Every structure is written in structure tokens, then in C-alpha cells.
Amino acid sequence: MFDHLYLVAHRPPSHPSAALYTSFLCIAENEDEAIHKTREACPGTKIIGVRISKHGLLAMASCNRSLPLSVCRAYDGFYLGTFDPNTGPVSRESEEYFPSLQAARQALLSGNWTQRLDA
């Protein structure tokens, strides 16, 4: 399981104008789960778009690959990094190891983590 931070653009029923929309941040395994969480939090909303919110800087710098930040598991705990489903882990982006899945998810959602500067 790898969680990503998704940004879901949506238009709540209270904003019928096509020019107005709002964003919802959530942690999910995939776009469908992100849409589901948005609809649970904002019933009756119209989904406009979904995208992964953040990408790994070290994955880009060291491998020239744009991969989404994910919550990853290691022997020492959880960390924020990037993962390729075909080849496995690519980069550990966070300096920190988090003691729990929930703590790592919270760090990803809040942005309260330290970016590693070298691989």
C-alpha cells in the first residue's frame, strides 16, 4: 500500500457558478479513493479534477523521474518517498522516519516534514 496526497478540485452545491470551485486535500491510495473521500466530506459536490499534489525532488534530481510522494514502509518505520510499481522504491525524500502510518500520513498531508537534500 502506498498513500499519495491528492488535490481534488470540486464545486459544492452551494457554489453553482461554473467559475467557482474549491479544493480538497486528502490522502488516498488512488484517484477513485480520493474522489470517494471528497464526496463523503462534501456531499452533492461535482468533481472537476483530481491530481497528485506533490512529487519527489530527489527522484527527479537523481533519476530524472517525476514520481508522486508516497508513504513508504521500511524496517525503521515509515517515511515519505517515491515508488515505482514496476521496480520498487526509488527515493527516500523525508529526513524523518515516522513511528506509525498515521504519523507519516499526517506529515504528508500537513507538509510538516524535512526534505532530504541528497540521495
PDB file as gemmi writes it, atoms N, CA and C in Angstrom:
CRYST1    1.000    1.000    1.000  90.00  90.00  90.00 P 1                      
ATOM      1  N   MET A   1       0.840  -1.176   0.000  1.00  0.00           N  
ATOM      2  CA  MET A   1       0.000   0.000   0.000  1.00  0.00           C  
ATOM      3  C   MET A   1       0.884   1.238   0.000  1.00  0.00           C  
ATOM      4  N   PHE A   2       0.599   2.177  -0.866  1.00  0.00           N  
ATOM      5  CA  PHE A   2       1.313   3.438  -0.928  1.00  0.00           C  
ATOM      6  C   PHE A   2       0.286   4.545  -1.011  1.00  0.00           C  
ATOM      7  N   ASP A   3       0.334   5.440  -0.029  1.00  0.00           N  
ATOM      8  CA  ASP A   3      -0.600   6.554   0.024  1.00  0.00           C  
ATOM      9  C   ASP A   3       0.005   7.773  -0.647  1.00  0.00           C  
ATOM     10  N   HIS A   4      -0.811   8.506  -1.356  1.00  0.00           N  
ATOM     11  CA  HIS A   4      -0.396   9.736  -2.021  1.00  0.00           C  
ATOM     12  C   HIS A   4      -1.264  10.879  -1.516  1.00  0.00           C  
ATOM     13  N   LEU A   5      -0.754  12.092  -1.634  1.00  0.00           N  
ATOM     14  CA  LEU A   5      -1.518  13.281  -1.303  1.00  0.00           C  
ATOM     15  C   LEU A   5      -2.204  13.757  -2.577  1.00  0.00           C  
ATOM     16  N   TYR A   6      -3.528  13.736  -2.581  1.00  0.00           N  
ATOM     17  CA  TYR A   6      -4.300  14.151  -3.748  1.00  0.00           C  
ATOM     18  C   TYR A   6      -4.945  15.508  -3.509  1.00  0.00           C  
ATOM     19  N   LEU A   7      -5.014  16.300  -4.556  1.00  0.00           N  
ATOM     20  CA  LEU A   7      -5.730  17.557  -4.558  1.00  0.00           C  
ATOM     21  C   LEU A   7      -6.936  17.356  -5.468  1.00  0.00           C  
ATOM     22  N   VAL A   8      -8.138  17.489  -4.914  1.00  0.00           N  
ATOM     23  CA  VAL A   8      -9.364  17.272  -5.678  1.00  0.00           C  
ATOM     24  C   VAL A   8     -10.067  18.618  -5.838  1.00  0.00           C  
ATOM     25  N   ALA A   9     -10.204  19.071  -7.072  1.00  0.00           N  
ATOM     26  CA  ALA A   9     -10.958  20.291  -7.358  1.00  0.00           C  
ATOM     27  C   ALA A   9     -12.424  19.904  -7.497  1.00  0.00           C  
ATOM     28  N   HIS A  10     -13.283  20.642  -6.803  1.00  0.00           N  
ATOM     29  CA  HIS A  10     -14.710  20.311  -6.862  1.00  0.00           C  
ATOM     30  C   HIS A  10     -15.561  21.559  -6.694  1.00  0.00           C  
ATOM     31  N   ARG A  11     -16.814  21.430  -7.068  1.00  0.00           N  
ATOM     32  CA  ARG A  11     -17.776  22.523  -6.957  1.00  0.00           C  
ATOM     33  C   ARG A  11     -18.906  22.068  -6.045  1.00  0.00           C  
ATOM     34  N   PRO A  12     -18.950  22.598  -4.816  1.00  0.00           N  
ATOM     35  CA  PRO A  12     -20.034  22.224  -3.898  1.00  0.00           C  
ATOM     36  C   PRO A  12     -21.380  22.747  -4.402  1.00  0.00           C  
ATOM     37  N   PRO A  13     -22.472  22.138  -3.957  1.00  0.00           N  
ATOM     38  CA  PRO A  13     -23.806  22.594  -4.382  1.00  0.00           C  
ATOM     39  C   PRO A  13     -24.059  24.055  -4.040  1.00  0.00           C  
ATOM     40  N   SER A  14     -23.389  24.574  -3.008  1.00  0.00           N  
ATOM     41  CA  SER A  14     -23.591  25.968  -2.617  1.00  0.00           C  
ATOM     42  C   SER A  14     -22.886  26.951  -3.551  1.00  0.00           C  
ATOM     43  N   HIS A  15     -22.105  26.459  -4.524  1.00  0.00           N  
ATOM     44  CA  HIS A  15     -21.392  27.292  -5.495  1.00  0.00           C  
ATOM     45  C   HIS A  15     -21.774  26.862  -6.910  1.00  0.00           C  
ATOM     46  N   PRO A  16     -22.976  27.174  -7.378  1.00  0.00           N  
ATOM     47  CA  PRO A  16     -23.408  26.687  -8.686  1.00  0.00           C  
ATOM     48  C   PRO A  16     -22.681  27.335  -9.861  1.00  0.00           C  
ATOM     49  N   SER A  17     -22.017  28.462  -9.647  1.00  0.00           N  
ATOM     50  CA  SER A  17     -21.334  29.145 -10.737  1.00  0.00           C  
ATOM     51  C   SER A  17     -20.189  28.296 -11.269  1.00  0.00           C  
ATOM     52  N   ALA A  18     -20.081  28.224 -12.577  1.00  0.00           N  
ATOM     53  CA  ALA A  18     -19.019  27.438 -13.208  1.00  0.00           C  
ATOM     54  C   ALA A  18     -17.635  28.015 -12.906  1.00  0.00           C  
ATOM     55  N   ALA A  19     -17.562  29.288 -12.549  1.00  0.00           N  
ATOM     56  CA  ALA A  19     -16.272  29.931 -12.303  1.00  0.00           C  
ATOM     57  C   ALA A  19     -15.749  29.671 -10.893  1.00  0.00           C  
ATOM     58  N   LEU A  20     -16.582  29.181  -9.999  1.00  0.00           N  
ATOM     59  CA  LEU A  20     -16.173  28.975  -8.618  1.00  0.00           C  
ATOM     60  C   LEU A  20     -15.998  27.496  -8.309  1.00  0.00           C  
ATOM     61  N   TYR A  21     -14.863  27.165  -7.737  1.00  0.00           N  
ATOM     62  CA  TYR A  21     -14.648  25.816  -7.252  1.00  0.00           C  
ATOM     63  C   TYR A  21     -13.723  25.881  -6.052  1.00  0.00           C  
ATOM     64  N   THR A  22     -13.619  24.794  -5.337  1.00  0.00           N  
ATOM     65  CA  THR A  22     -12.757  24.728  -4.168  1.00  0.00           C  
ATOM     66  C   THR A  22     -11.908  23.467  -4.252  1.00  0.00           C  
ATOM     67  N   SER A  23     -10.915  23.374  -3.386  1.00  0.00           N  
ATOM     68  CA  SER A  23     -10.014  22.223  -3.393  1.00  0.00           C  
ATOM     69  C   SER A  23     -10.139  21.449  -2.098  1.00  0.00           C  
ATOM     70  N   PHE A  24      -9.914  20.167  -2.189  1.00  0.00           N  
ATOM     71  CA  PHE A  24      -9.952  19.275  -1.036  1.00  0.00           C  
ATOM     72  C   PHE A  24      -8.680  18.437  -1.063  1.00  0.00           C  
ATOM     73  N   LEU A  25      -7.904  18.496   0.016  1.00  0.00           N  
ATOM     74  CA  LEU A  25      -6.699  17.676   0.131  1.00  0.00           C  
ATOM     75  C   LEU A  25      -7.028  16.412   0.904  1.00  0.00           C  
ATOM     76  N   CYS A  26      -6.578  15.286   0.409  1.00  0.00           N  
ATOM     77  CA  CYS A  26      -6.790  14.045   1.143  1.00  0.00           C  
ATOM     78  C   CYS A  26      -5.677  13.057   0.799  1.00  0.00           C  
ATOM     79  N   ILE A  27      -5.500  12.105   1.681  1.00  0.00           N  
ATOM     80  CA  ILE A  27      -4.542  11.038   1.441  1.00  0.00           C  
ATOM     81  C   ILE A  27      -5.317   9.802   1.010  1.00  0.00           C  
ATOM     82  N   ALA A  28      -4.895   9.228  -0.110  1.00  0.00           N  
ATOM     83  CA  ALA A  28      -5.594   8.072  -0.659  1.00  0.00           C  
ATOM     84  C   ALA A  28      -4.602   7.209  -1.434  1.00  0.00           C  
ATOM     85  N   GLU A  29      -5.003   5.977  -1.686  1.00  0.00           N  
ATOM     86  CA  GLU A  29      -4.159   5.068  -2.469  1.00  0.00           C  
ATOM     87  C   GLU A  29      -4.280   5.321  -3.966  1.00  0.00           C  
ATOM     88  N   ASN A  30      -5.431   5.864  -4.396  1.00  0.00           N  
ATOM     89  CA  ASN A  30      -5.640   6.086  -5.821  1.00  0.00           C  
ATOM     90  C   ASN A  30      -6.682   7.179  -6.023  1.00  0.00           C  
ATOM     91  N   GLU A  31      -6.888   7.580  -7.282  1.00  0.00           N  
ATOM     92  CA  GLU A  31      -7.818   8.666  -7.592  1.00  0.00           C  
ATOM     93  C   GLU A  31      -9.246   8.336  -7.179  1.00  0.00           C  
ATOM     94  N   ASP A  32      -9.680   7.103  -7.390  1.00  0.00           N  
ATOM     95  CA  ASP A  32     -11.043   6.728  -7.028  1.00  0.00           C  
ATOM     96  C   ASP A  32     -11.297   6.910  -5.531  1.00  0.00           C  
ATOM     97  N   GLU A  33     -10.327   6.507  -4.719  1.00  0.00           N  
ATOM     98  CA  GLU A  33     -10.480   6.676  -3.278  1.00  0.00           C  
ATOM     99  C   GLU A  33     -10.493   8.160  -2.906  1.00  0.00           C  
ATOM    100  N   ALA A  34      -9.679   8.975  -3.587  1.00  0.00           N  
ATOM    101  CA  ALA A  34      -9.659  10.418  -3.327  1.00  0.00           C  
ATOM    102  C   ALA A  34     -11.008  11.046  -3.659  1.00  0.00           C  
ATOM    103  N   ILE A  35     -11.588  10.645  -4.776  1.00  0.00           N  
ATOM    104  CA  ILE A  35     -12.909  11.158  -5.162  1.00  0.00           C  
ATOM    105  C   ILE A  35     -13.957  10.730  -4.138  1.00  0.00           C  
ATOM    106  N   HIS A  36     -13.898   9.474  -3.724  1.00  0.00           N  
ATOM    107  CA  HIS A  36     -14.847   8.961  -2.725  1.00  0.00           C  
ATOM    108  C   HIS A  36     -14.748   9.759  -1.420  1.00  0.00           C  
ATOM    109  N   LYS A  37     -13.526  10.013  -0.955  1.00  0.00           N  
ATOM    110  CA  LYS A  37     -13.343  10.780   0.285  1.00  0.00           C  
ATOM    111  C   LYS A  37     -13.866  12.203   0.144  1.00  0.00           C  
ATOM    112  N   THR A  38     -13.660  12.797  -1.027  1.00  0.00           N  
ATOM    113  CA  THR A  38     -14.170  14.152  -1.266  1.00  0.00           C  
ATOM    114  C   THR A  38     -15.691  14.167  -1.215  1.00  0.00           C  
ATOM    115  N   ARG A  39     -16.309  13.190  -1.846  1.00  0.00           N  
ATOM    116  CA  ARG A  39     -17.781  13.133  -1.850  1.00  0.00           C  
ATOM    117  C   ARG A  39     -18.348  12.845  -0.463  1.00  0.00           C  
ATOM    118  N   GLU A  40     -17.612  12.069   0.344  1.00  0.00           N  
ATOM    119  CA  GLU A  40     -18.048  11.839   1.729  1.00  0.00           C  
ATOM    120  C   GLU A  40     -17.983  13.127   2.540  1.00  0.00           C  
ATOM    121  N   ALA A  41     -16.907  13.896   2.339  1.00  0.00           N  
ATOM    122  CA  ALA A  41     -16.713  15.131   3.106  1.00  0.00           C  
ATOM    123  C   ALA A  41     -17.597  16.265   2.604  1.00  0.00           C  
ATOM    124  N   CYS A  42     -17.947  16.241   1.326  1.00  0.00           N  
ATOM    125  CA  CYS A  42     -18.722  17.320   0.695  1.00  0.00           C  
ATOM    126  C   CYS A  42     -19.849  16.712  -0.133  1.00  0.00           C  
ATOM    127  N   PRO A  43     -20.901  16.229   0.520  1.00  0.00           N  
ATOM    128  CA  PRO A  43     -21.995  15.576  -0.219  1.00  0.00           C  
ATOM    129  C   PRO A  43     -22.590  16.485  -1.301  1.00  0.00           C  
ATOM    130  N   GLY A  44     -22.903  15.893  -2.445  1.00  0.00           N  
ATOM    131  CA  GLY A  44     -23.535  16.624  -3.541  1.00  0.00           C  
ATOM    132  C   GLY A  44     -22.569  17.424  -4.398  1.00  0.00           C  
ATOM    133  N   THR A  45     -21.287  17.316  -4.119  1.00  0.00           N  
ATOM    134  CA  THR A  45     -20.305  18.102  -4.860  1.00  0.00           C  
ATOM    135  C   THR A  45     -20.073  17.529  -6.251  1.00  0.00           C  
ATOM    136  N   LYS A  46     -19.680  18.397  -7.176  1.00  0.00           N  
ATOM    137  CA  LYS A  46     -19.333  17.969  -8.539  1.00  0.00           C  
ATOM    138  C   LYS A  46     -17.811  17.971  -8.650  1.00  0.00           C  
ATOM    139  N   ILE A  47     -17.244  16.831  -8.994  1.00  0.00           N  
ATOM    140  CA  ILE A  47     -15.790  16.702  -9.125  1.00  0.00           C  
ATOM    141  C   ILE A  47     -15.351  17.328 -10.445  1.00  0.00           C  
ATOM    142  N   ILE A  48     -14.356  18.200 -10.368  1.00  0.00           N  
ATOM    143  CA  ILE A  48     -13.837  18.871 -11.562  1.00  0.00           C  
ATOM    144  C   ILE A  48     -12.530  18.232 -12.016  1.00  0.00           C  
ATOM    145  N   GLY A  49     -11.688  17.862 -11.082  1.00  0.00           N  
ATOM    146  CA  GLY A  49     -10.413  17.260 -11.438  1.00  0.00           C  
ATOM    147  C   GLY A  49      -9.695  16.704 -10.230  1.00  0.00           C  
ATOM    148  N   VAL A  50      -8.782  15.770 -10.465  1.00  0.00           N  
ATOM    149  CA  VAL A  50      -8.012  15.129  -9.401  1.00  0.00           C  
ATOM    150  C   VAL A  50      -6.568  15.048  -9.864  1.00  0.00           C  
ATOM    151  N   ARG A  51      -5.650  15.367  -8.954  1.00  0.00           N  
ATOM    152  CA  ARG A  51      -4.241  15.187  -9.291  1.00  0.00           C  
ATOM    153  C   ARG A  51      -3.439  14.922  -8.024  1.00  0.00           C  
ATOM    154  N   ILE A  52      -2.334  14.246  -8.200  1.00  0.00           N  
ATOM    155  CA  ILE A  52      -1.411  14.061  -7.094  1.00  0.00           C  
ATOM    156  C   ILE A  52      -0.768  15.405  -6.827  1.00  0.00           C  
ATOM    157  N   SER A  53      -0.692  15.759  -5.557  1.00  0.00           N  
ATOM    158  CA  SER A  53      -0.285  17.103  -5.200  1.00  0.00           C  
ATOM    159  C   SER A  53       1.212  17.333  -5.174  1.00  0.00           C  
ATOM    160  N   LYS A  54       2.000  16.361  -4.787  1.00  0.00           N  
ATOM    161  CA  LYS A  54       3.438  16.594  -4.634  1.00  0.00           C  
ATOM    162  C   LYS A  54       4.242  15.456  -5.258  1.00  0.00           C  
ATOM    163  N   HIS A  55       5.421  15.809  -5.776  1.00  0.00           N  
ATOM    164  CA  HIS A  55       6.319  14.838  -6.387  1.00  0.00           C  
ATOM    165  C   HIS A  55       7.670  14.874  -5.682  1.00  0.00           C  
ATOM    166  N   GLY A  56       8.397  13.780  -5.767  1.00  0.00           N  
ATOM    167  CA  GLY A  56       9.685  13.670  -5.100  1.00  0.00           C  
ATOM    168  C   GLY A  56      10.778  14.461  -5.792  1.00  0.00           C  
ATOM    169  N   LEU A  57      11.454  15.328  -5.037  1.00  0.00           N  
ATOM    170  CA  LEU A  57      12.537  16.131  -5.591  1.00  0.00           C  
ATOM    171  C   LEU A  57      13.794  15.294  -5.848  1.00  0.00           C  
ATOM    172  N   LEU A  58      14.117  14.386  -4.931  1.00  0.00           N  
ATOM    173  CA  LEU A  58      15.312  13.559  -5.116  1.00  0.00           C  
ATOM    174  C   LEU A  58      15.152  12.573  -6.266  1.00  0.00           C  
ATOM    175  N   ALA A  59      13.949  12.067  -6.450  1.00  0.00           N  
ATOM    176  CA  ALA A  59      13.707  11.165  -7.584  1.00  0.00           C  
ATOM    177  C   ALA A  59      13.971  11.899  -8.890  1.00  0.00           C  
ATOM    178  N   MET A  60      13.592  13.173  -8.940  1.00  0.00           N  
ATOM    179  CA  MET A  60      13.833  13.966 -10.142  1.00  0.00           C  
ATOM    180  C   MET A  60      15.322  14.285 -10.278  1.00  0.00           C  
ATOM    181  N   ALA A  61      15.960  14.677  -9.178  1.00  0.00           N  
ATOM    182  CA  ALA A  61      17.367  15.079  -9.235  1.00  0.00           C  
ATOM    183  C   ALA A  61      18.296  13.900  -9.533  1.00  0.00           C  
ATOM    184  N   SER A  62      18.032  12.756  -8.920  1.00  0.00           N  
ATOM    185  CA  SER A  62      18.963  11.640  -9.067  1.00  0.00           C  
ATOM    186  C   SER A  62      18.610  10.680 -10.201  1.00  0.00           C  
ATOM    187  N   CYS A  63      17.327  10.596 -10.551  1.00  0.00           N  
ATOM    188  CA  CYS A  63      16.901   9.614 -11.566  1.00  0.00           C  
ATOM    189  C   CYS A  63      16.189  10.256 -12.752  1.00  0.00           C  
ATOM    190  N   ASN A  64      16.004  11.577 -12.690  1.00  0.00           N  
ATOM    191  CA  ASN A  64      15.264  12.303 -13.731  1.00  0.00           C  
ATOM    192  C   ASN A  64      13.876  11.708 -13.944  1.00  0.00           C  
ATOM    193  N   ARG A  65      13.203  11.401 -12.812  1.00  0.00           N  
ATOM    194  CA  ARG A  65      11.861  10.815 -12.878  1.00  0.00           C  
ATOM    195  C   ARG A  65      10.906  11.615 -12.003  1.00  0.00           C  
ATOM    196  N   SER A  66       9.756  11.931 -12.535  1.00  0.00           N  
ATOM    197  CA  SER A  66       8.718  12.625 -11.777  1.00  0.00           C  
ATOM    198  C   SER A  66       7.771  11.582 -11.193  1.00  0.00           C  
ATOM    199  N   LEU A  67       7.945  11.318  -9.895  1.00  0.00           N  
ATOM    200  CA  LEU A  67       7.133  10.314  -9.211  1.00  0.00           C  
ATOM    201  C   LEU A  67       6.431  10.957  -8.025  1.00  0.00           C  
ATOM    202  N   PRO A  68       5.206  10.547  -7.738  1.00  0.00           N  
ATOM    203  CA  PRO A  68       4.471  11.155  -6.622  1.00  0.00           C  
ATOM    204  C   PRO A  68       5.068  10.771  -5.272  1.00  0.00           C  
ATOM    205  N   LEU A  69       4.971  11.705  -4.322  1.00  0.00           N  
ATOM    206  CA  LEU A  69       5.349  11.390  -2.947  1.00  0.00           C  
ATOM    207  C   LEU A  69       4.386  10.360  -2.405  1.00  0.00           C  
ATOM    208  N   SER A  70       4.922   9.404  -1.692  1.00  0.00           N  
ATOM    209  CA  SER A  70       4.125   8.324  -1.125  1.00  0.00           C  
ATOM    210  C   SER A  70       4.554   8.082   0.313  1.00  0.00           C  
ATOM    211  N   VAL A  71       3.661   7.489   1.086  1.00  0.00           N  
ATOM    212  CA  VAL A  71       4.034   6.965   2.390  1.00  0.00           C  
ATOM    213  C   VAL A  71       4.587   5.571   2.139  1.00  0.00           C  
ATOM    214  N   CYS A  72       5.832   5.354   2.553  1.00  0.00           N  
ATOM    215  CA  CYS A  72       6.512   4.083   2.318  1.00  0.00           C  
ATOM    216  C   CYS A  72       6.882   3.450   3.661  1.00  0.00           C  
ATOM    217  N   ARG A  73       7.018   2.147   3.657  1.00  0.00           N  
ATOM    218  CA  ARG A  73       7.358   1.429   4.881  1.00  0.00           C  
ATOM    219  C   ARG A  73       8.762   0.852   4.778  1.00  0.00           C  
ATOM    220  N   ALA A  74       9.515   0.982   5.865  1.00  0.00           N  
ATOM    221  CA  ALA A  74      10.857   0.414   5.958  1.00  0.00           C  
ATOM    222  C   ALA A  74      10.987  -0.252   7.320  1.00  0.00           C  
ATOM    223  N   TYR A  75      12.094  -0.922   7.507  1.00  0.00           N  
ATOM    224  CA  TYR A  75      12.339  -1.599   8.775  1.00  0.00           C  
ATOM    225  C   TYR A  75      12.306  -0.607   9.945  1.00  0.00           C  
ATOM    226  N   ASP A  76      12.814   0.604   9.729  1.00  0.00           N  
ATOM    227  CA  ASP A  76      12.899   1.618  10.789  1.00  0.00           C  
ATOM    228  C   ASP A  76      11.588   2.367  11.019  1.00  0.00           C  
ATOM    229  N   GLY A  77      10.569   2.112  10.240  1.00  0.00           N  
ATOM    230  CA  GLY A  77       9.290   2.821  10.376  1.00  0.00           C  
ATOM    231  C   GLY A  77       8.768   3.229   9.014  1.00  0.00           C  
ATOM    232  N   PHE A  78       8.107   4.348   8.979  1.00  0.00           N  
ATOM    233  CA  PHE A  78       7.522   4.863   7.744  1.00  0.00           C  
ATOM    234  C   PHE A  78       8.268   6.120   7.326  1.00  0.00           C  
ATOM    235  N   TYR A  79       8.340   6.362   6.037  1.00  0.00           N  
ATOM    236  CA  TYR A  79       8.993   7.559   5.532  1.00  0.00           C  
ATOM    237  C   TYR A  79       8.235   8.056   4.304  1.00  0.00           C  
ATOM    238  N   LEU A  80       8.540   9.277   3.892  1.00  0.00           N  
ATOM    239  CA  LEU A  80       7.972   9.818   2.672  1.00  0.00           C  
ATOM    240  C   LEU A  80       8.998   9.637   1.571  1.00  0.00           C  
ATOM    241  N   GLY A  81       8.574   9.039   0.489  1.00  0.00           N  
ATOM    242  CA  GLY A  81       9.488   8.760  -0.603  1.00  0.00           C  
ATOM    243  C   GLY A  81       8.737   8.557  -1.895  1.00  0.00           C  
ATOM    244  N   THR A  82       9.421   7.991  -2.861  1.00  0.00           N  
ATOM    245  CA  THR A  82       8.793   7.689  -4.146  1.00  0.00           C  
ATOM    246  C   THR A  82       8.944   6.202  -4.428  1.00  0.00           C  
ATOM    247  N   PHE A  83       8.037   5.700  -5.241  1.00  0.00           N  
ATOM    248  CA  PHE A  83       7.958   4.279  -5.509  1.00  0.00           C  
ATOM    249  C   PHE A  83       7.511   4.078  -6.943  1.00  0.00           C  
ATOM    250  N   ASP A  84       8.162   3.183  -7.621  1.00  0.00           N  
ATOM    251  CA  ASP A  84       7.760   2.785  -8.967  1.00  0.00           C  
ATOM    252  C   ASP A  84       7.147   1.393  -8.866  1.00  0.00           C  
ATOM    253  N   PRO A  85       5.898   1.210  -9.301  1.00  0.00           N  
ATOM    254  CA  PRO A  85       5.249  -0.099  -9.160  1.00  0.00           C  
ATOM    255  C   PRO A  85       5.963  -1.217  -9.917  1.00  0.00           C  
ATOM    256  N   ASN A  86       6.777  -0.864 -10.913  1.00  0.00           N  
ATOM    257  CA  ASN A  86       7.492  -1.885 -11.688  1.00  0.00           C  
ATOM    258  C   ASN A  86       8.859  -2.233 -11.110  1.00  0.00           C  
ATOM    259  N   THR A  87       9.504  -1.265 -10.468  1.00  0.00           N  
ATOM    260  CA  THR A  87      10.871  -1.501  -9.997  1.00  0.00           C  
ATOM    261  C   THR A  87      11.038  -1.386  -8.488  1.00  0.00           C  
ATOM    262  N   GLY A  88      10.043  -0.827  -7.775  1.00  0.00           N  
ATOM    263  CA  GLY A  88      10.134  -0.698  -6.322  1.00  0.00           C  
ATOM    264  C   GLY A  88      10.517   0.697  -5.872  1.00  0.00           C  
ATOM    265  N   PRO A  89      11.065   0.810  -4.645  1.00  0.00           N  
ATOM    266  CA  PRO A  89      11.411   2.133  -4.095  1.00  0.00           C  
ATOM    267  C   PRO A  89      12.443   2.856  -4.959  1.00  0.00           C  
ATOM    268  N   VAL A  90      12.255   4.175  -5.101  1.00  0.00           N  
ATOM    269  CA  VAL A  90      13.166   4.989  -5.900  1.00  0.00           C  
ATOM    270  C   VAL A  90      13.943   5.957  -5.009  1.00  0.00           C  
ATOM    271  N   SER A  91      13.247   6.668  -4.117  1.00  0.00           N  
ATOM    272  CA  SER A  91      13.939   7.642  -3.267  1.00  0.00           C  
ATOM    273  C   SER A  91      13.272   7.745  -1.905  1.00  0.00           C  
ATOM    274  N   ARG A  92      14.099   8.036  -0.893  1.00  0.00           N  
ATOM    275  CA  ARG A  92      13.567   8.421   0.418  1.00  0.00           C  
ATOM    276  C   ARG A  92      13.685   9.932   0.462  1.00  0.00           C  
ATOM    277  N   GLU A  93      12.554  10.612   0.468  1.00  0.00           N  
ATOM    278  CA  GLU A  93      12.527  12.071   0.399  1.00  0.00           C  
ATOM    279  C   GLU A  93      12.576  12.720   1.782  1.00  0.00           C  
ATOM    280  N   SER A  94      12.024  12.077   2.783  1.00  0.00           N  
ATOM    281  CA  SER A  94      11.988  12.686   4.117  1.00  0.00           C  
ATOM    282  C   SER A  94      13.220  12.310   4.931  1.00  0.00           C  
ATOM    283  N   GLU A  95      13.724  13.286   5.690  1.00  0.00           N  
ATOM    284  CA  GLU A  95      14.794  13.002   6.654  1.00  0.00           C  
ATOM    285  C   GLU A  95      14.267  12.070   7.745  1.00  0.00           C  
ATOM    286  N   GLU A  96      13.021  12.286   8.114  1.00  0.00           N  
ATOM    287  CA  GLU A  96      12.433  11.582   9.246  1.00  0.00           C  
ATOM    288  C   GLU A  96      11.966  10.173   8.874  1.00  0.00           C  
ATOM    289  N   TYR A  97      12.023   9.319   9.864  1.00  0.00           N  
ATOM    290  CA  TYR A  97      11.252   8.078   9.859  1.00  0.00           C  
ATOM    291  C   TYR A  97      10.129   8.307  10.856  1.00  0.00           C  
ATOM    292  N   PHE A  98       8.929   7.925  10.501  1.00  0.00           N  
ATOM    293  CA  PHE A  98       7.766   8.151  11.349  1.00  0.00           C  
ATOM    294  C   PHE A  98       7.399   6.847  12.045  1.00  0.00           C  
ATOM    295  N   PRO A  99       6.951   6.922  13.308  1.00  0.00           N  
ATOM    296  CA  PRO A  99       6.694   5.711  14.077  1.00  0.00           C  
ATOM    297  C   PRO A  99       5.455   4.939  13.635  1.00  0.00           C  
ATOM    298  N   SER A 100       4.560   5.609  12.914  1.00  0.00           N  
ATOM    299  CA  SER A 100       3.316   4.942  12.528  1.00  0.00           C  
ATOM    300  C   SER A 100       2.865   5.417  11.149  1.00  0.00           C  
ATOM    301  N   LEU A 101       2.000   4.630  10.549  1.00  0.00           N  
ATOM    302  CA  LEU A 101       1.405   5.002   9.268  1.00  0.00           C  
ATOM    303  C   LEU A 101       0.645   6.313   9.409  1.00  0.00           C  
ATOM    304  N   GLN A 102      -0.097   6.463  10.499  1.00  0.00           N  
ATOM    305  CA  GLN A 102      -0.879   7.683  10.725  1.00  0.00           C  
ATOM    306  C   GLN A 102       0.023   8.909  10.832  1.00  0.00           C  
ATOM    307  N   ALA A 103       1.150   8.789  11.535  1.00  0.00           N  
ATOM    308  CA  ALA A 103       2.076   9.916  11.673  1.00  0.00           C  
ATOM    309  C   ALA A 103       2.663  10.312  10.313  1.00  0.00           C  
ATOM    310  N   ALA A 104       2.996   9.325   9.483  1.00  0.00           N  
ATOM    311  CA  ALA A 104       3.532   9.611   8.149  1.00  0.00           C  
ATOM    312  C   ALA A 104       2.461  10.253   7.270  1.00  0.00           C  
ATOM    313  N   ARG A 105       1.240   9.761   7.343  1.00  0.00           N  
ATOM    314  CA  ARG A 105       0.137  10.361   6.572  1.00  0.00           C  
ATOM    315  C   ARG A 105      -0.076  11.808   6.981  1.00  0.00           C  
ATOM    316  N   GLN A 106      -0.048  12.064   8.288  1.00  0.00           N  
ATOM    317  CA  GLN A 106      -0.252  13.426   8.790  1.00  0.00           C  
ATOM    318  C   GLN A 106       0.863  14.354   8.296  1.00  0.00           C  
ATOM    319  N   ALA A 107       2.099  13.870   8.301  1.00  0.00           N  
ATOM    320  CA  ALA A 107       3.213  14.676   7.810  1.00  0.00           C  
ATOM    321  C   ALA A 107       3.042  14.994   6.326  1.00  0.00           C  
ATOM    322  N   LEU A 108       2.626  14.006   5.549  1.00  0.00           N  
ATOM    323  CA  LEU A 108       2.403  14.221   4.116  1.00  0.00           C  
ATOM    324  C   LEU A 108       1.288  15.229   3.886  1.00  0.00           C  
ATOM    325  N   LEU A 109       0.215  15.098   4.629  1.00  0.00           N  
ATOM    326  CA  LEU A 109      -0.931  15.990   4.475  1.00  0.00           C  
ATOM    327  C   LEU A 109      -0.614  17.411   4.918  1.00  0.00           C  
ATOM    328  N   SER A 110       0.084  17.559   6.037  1.00  0.00           N  
ATOM    329  CA  SER A 110       0.349  18.886   6.598  1.00  0.00           C  
ATOM    330  C   SER A 110       1.576  19.567   5.998  1.00  0.00           C  
ATOM    331  N   GLY A 111       2.460  18.776   5.403  1.00  0.00           N  
ATOM    332  CA  GLY A 111       3.702  19.342   4.912  1.00  0.00           C  
ATOM    333  C   GLY A 111       4.750  19.504   6.004  1.00  0.00           C  
ATOM    334  N   ASN A 112       4.470  18.950   7.184  1.00  0.00           N  
ATOM    335  CA  ASN A 112       5.366  19.077   8.331  1.00  0.00           C  
ATOM    336  C   ASN A 112       6.395  17.941   8.317  1.00  0.00           C  
ATOM    337  N   TRP A 113       7.362  18.040   7.423  1.00  0.00           N  
ATOM    338  CA  TRP A 113       8.442  17.068   7.305  1.00  0.00           C  
ATOM    339  C   TRP A 113       9.626  17.762   6.660  1.00  0.00           C  
ATOM    340  N   THR A 114      10.792  17.140   6.744  1.00  0.00           N  
ATOM    341  CA  THR A 114      12.024  17.748   6.241  1.00  0.00           C  
ATOM    342  C   THR A 114      12.478  17.036   4.968  1.00  0.00           C  
ATOM    343  N   GLN A 115      12.646  17.811   3.905  1.00  0.00           N  
ATOM    344  CA  GLN A 115      13.117  17.276   2.630  1.00  0.00           C  
ATOM    345  C   GLN A 115      14.601  16.923   2.739  1.00  0.00           C  
ATOM    346  N   ARG A 116      14.974  15.693   2.394  1.00  0.00           N  
ATOM    347  CA  ARG A 116      16.389  15.335   2.295  1.00  0.00           C  
ATOM    348  C   ARG A 116      17.009  16.096   1.119  1.00  0.00           C  
ATOM    349  N   LEU A 117      18.269  16.463   1.259  1.00  0.00           N  
ATOM    350  CA  LEU A 117      18.920  17.241   0.218  1.00  0.00           C  
ATOM    351  C   LEU A 117      19.806  16.411  -0.690  1.00  0.00           C  
ATOM    352  N   ASP A 118      20.169  15.201  -0.256  1.00  0.00           N  
ATOM    353  CA  ASP A 118      20.942  14.336  -1.140  1.00  0.00           C  
ATOM    354  C   ASP A 118      20.504  12.887  -0.969  1.00  0.00           C  
ATOM    355  N   ALA A 119      20.747  12.116  -2.010  1.00  0.00           N  
ATOM    356  CA  ALA A 119      20.250  10.735  -2.032  1.00  0.00           C  
ATOM    357  C   ALA A 119      21.131   9.783  -1.294  1.00  0.00           C  
TER     358      ALA A 119                                                      
END                                                                             
